[in-house]
Every structure is written in structure tokens, then in C-alpha cells.
Amino acid sequence: MRLAIMQPYYFPYLGYFQLMAAVDAFVILDDVQFIKHGWIHRNQILLDGAAKPIHMTIDHMSQHRKINEHDRRDDKANDRYQLRLLEHAYKKAPFYGDVMPLVTRLIRDDERNVAVYLGKQLTEIRNYLGLDTPLLYASSLANDKTLKCGDLVLDLCHHLGADHYINAIGGRALYDKDRFDRDGVRLDFIEMEPVTYRQFGNTFVPNLSIIDVLMFNSRRDVRQLLDAYTLV
């Protein structure tokens, strides 16, 4: 069984969903330290030809608490602002009519817990793309919660019966293939191939939120983009 483990991100980029599509089960790592300057609560969209940040507001962000110990702020003003940004950015995009209702529903969702809310985002986008990869919350699993880094990953692999672990390419410095082999787990890293698609302008702006991908591509085309990767 192929397994991936990732922290939940806010409307993450295409590579996140490539990883989800490449495995048989995907663990949302919600019971680890919250990283303030990561992608848990923010991302980027295309606005007037450049990357523009979007974000959700969180009560009392702290790197001393876990992701699932944080709550979204009840911030209707920010929700309206994010939706206005998205309307201004994408109202002329070819798939705005299909995608904007989904994004609006997710931004307006009443769920306050950050981990549960981001899990709902990932689930709805997964469903929109027609993927069937099971999503599991790490906090719901009875693995050893005292372990860190590679020990934690291997423990989750053994706990779930996975013999092939696929990690985002950014983790190459963290994990050793020989160590995983000794534990009976094949380790690969997923590397996104150069991906471009037609946006509004002549200069392509890469690595934006999945929202941008969905606004400019049909579901069928996005499914093809999900296969644009190499395992290394």
C-alpha cells in the first residue's frame, strides 16, 4: 500500500493533490506543531498578473500548540474580503462558474477547528476532482504519538500496513532511503514536472493555490495535470 502524510494546508497548490492522487491512503498530519509562517493558513492566487496572498484568520496562533488545537476566528469581514478578491481575480476565468460556488461554500463554512476545517477543504476538492483516496486524520490513529520525523513516518506506515511511502520533494533532506528499506518500506519523493496552463496574461505565474488551477482548467484537464510528476 502506498501512503502519504502531510500537514493540512489552506487551498494548497497542485503538487499537494498530485501526492494525494499518487497514494492509496493519505494521512492529514493534524497533531503536530503549528508552523506560523507555513501554508496552514495562507496561500496565493493570481490577481492582476501577479501572486496575491489569501488567508484565513486564526485565534491566538502559537507554535507551542498543535494544528488541531487551533480555531478559526469567526471573521465574516475577512471571509467577504477573500471572496471579493477571488471574484475580482477570476470572474472572467473559463471555469469560474463551476469553481466559485465550491470555494464560496468552503470559505463560509462554519467549522471553527482548523484541522477539521482544512480536512473538509481537502475532502471537497478531492471529490470535485473525482479522486477516491481515503483521507485519515493522524490524531484519530492509535500510533505512537511520542515519535518524531522519520520514526513517526515509519510507525504510521507499519500501523497502516503501508510498504511504500511517498513524500513531497522538499523532504529529501529529512529521510534516508536506506533506513526505510531496512524497515521494509520503500521511500520515494514526488517531484512535480514543469506545469503550465493558460492564465489571462502571456507570463505564466506558477505555484499558486489549487483555486487558480481549477479556475483555468476543466476537471478532466486537472486530472491530467495530477499525473505530471516523477517519483525520485
N, C-alpha and C positions, 0 to 999 in steps of 0.2 A: 504494500500500500504506500502511495506517495502522500507525504504530509508537508504542509507549510504552516509556519507560525509567525504571526505579525501583530504588532500593536495596531489598534484601530485608528484610522486617520479620517480626517474630515474631507469628504468628497475626493478621495485620493486619485493619483494620476493613473494613466493606462497600465503602467507596469505592475501596479498592485493587483489589478484584475487579471493580468496575464499570469501572475503567480497563482491566483485563485483558480484559474481555468486549468492550470497545469497539474493540479493535485487531486487526490481522491477525498481529502478532508483538509479543512483549513481551520486552524485554531486562532481565535481572536485573543491576543495576549493582554487581557484587561486587568490582571492582578499584579502588575509591575509598576515601578516608579513612573510618575507623570513627568514628561520632559517639557518644560515650558517653551523652549524655542524649537520644538519639533513640529510635526504636522498633525498632531492630535486635534488641534482646534483651529487650524487655518489651512488655506490653500491659495491658488491663484487662478484667475480667469483672464480672458482676453478682452481688453477694453481699449478702444481707440488705437489699436495696433500694438499695444504693449501689455505686459503682465500686470495685473491689478490684484491686490490681496482681497480675499474674503475671509470671514472668520465667524466663529460663534463665541459668545461671551460666557465665561465660566466663573462661578463664585469661588473666590479665595484659592486661586491656583497655587499649588505648592508641590515642589519636588520631594517633599517629605511624606507625601501620601500617594497612594496608588491611583491608577487611572479610574478604577471603578469606585473610588472614594470621593470623586468629584461630581458636582452637579452643574448643569447648565443654568445660567441665570434666566429668569423669566423676563426677557428683554424684547418686548414686542417692537420697540423702536428700532433695535438693531435688525430684527427679522425683516421689517419693512424696508430698511435701508439695503440689506443684502438683496432682497427681491427687486428693488428698483435698479440696483447696479446690474443685476442679471438681465432685466428687461432691456435696459439701455444697451448692454453689451451684445445681446443675442437676438433681439426681436426680428432681425432680418436674416437670421441663420436658417438654413433649409429645414431643420428638424426642431425648431423652436416649439411648434405646436404640439409635438409629441413629448418633448422632454420637460418643458417648463411646468406643466401640471405636476409631474413627478417631483421635481426639485422644490416646487412651492409646498407641496404636501410635506416633504421631509423637513424643510426649514421651519414650517409652522407646527411640527409635531410637538405634542405636549410632554413627551418624555423628558424628565429632568436629569436622570443619571447619565453621565457622559458615556460610559461604556455601553450601556443598553441602547442609548440613542444612536451611537455610531454603528453598533451592530445592526440596528434597524435600517440605517442608510445602506450599509453594505448588502444586506439581505434584499432590499428593494431594487437596488441597481443590479445585483446578481440576477434577480428574477426578470427584470426588464431585458437583460441580455440573453435570457434563456439558458443560463448555467444551472447546474444542479449540484454543485459542490456543497456538501454539508458544512455549515459554519458552527463551530463549537466555542463557547466561552471557556478560557483557561480556568477561570475561577470556579467553574462547575465541575471540574475534573478532580479526581482523588489522587493526583500525583504528589510527589514530594515538593512542597512549597518552599522549602529552605534552599533549594538548589538555584544556581545562577548560570547564566550564559550557556556554554556547551553542555554542562551537566544537566541543566534544565531541559534543553532541547532533546538530548538523548533519553532522558527519563520520560518525556512526553511521547517520544517515538515508541519506546518499549511499552508504555502504558496503553497506547492506542493500537499497537500492533503494526507500526509502520517500519518498512525496511528500506525506504528511500525518502530522504529529507531534502527538500528544495528550499533554498534560502535566497533572499534578494541579493543582488550582486554586491551591494555595499557591505555585506558581512564576510567577505573573503578573508579579511584580516583577523576575524574573530574565531573562525572554526577551522580545524585541521582535518583533512580528508582521511589521513591515516588513522587518526584517533577514532573517527566514526566507523571506519572499516573494522577496526578491532572490536567494536561493539555491535557489528553485524548490520550497520546502517550505511547505505550508500549516500554520499553527500554531493549534491550538485548546486551550482549557483545559476540563477536565471538572469540572463543579460538581454535587455530589450534591443532589438535591431533598430537601426535608424528608421523612425516612423515620421512620415509627413502626410498631410492631407490638406485639402483646400480650405483655407480660412477666408477672411474678407480681403486681406491685402496680398501683396506679392511676396512679402517676407514671412516665412513660417515661424511662429513662436512656439517652441517645444516645451514639453514637461509641465503642461498646465493640468488643472483638475480634469477628472473624467467628464465633468459637465461640458467642457469645451469639446472633447471628443464626440460626445453624444449629440451636441448641437449641430455638428457639421457632417455627421456620418450616420447612415442608416444602421439599424441593428445588425443586418447581415454584414455590412462592411466592418462594423466594430468587431464582430466575431472573427473576421479575417485578421484584423489587427491584433487580436488577442493571441494569434499564433505566430506573431512576428518576434520571436525570441530564440535564443540559443542557450542550451544548458552547457555550462563550462565547469 
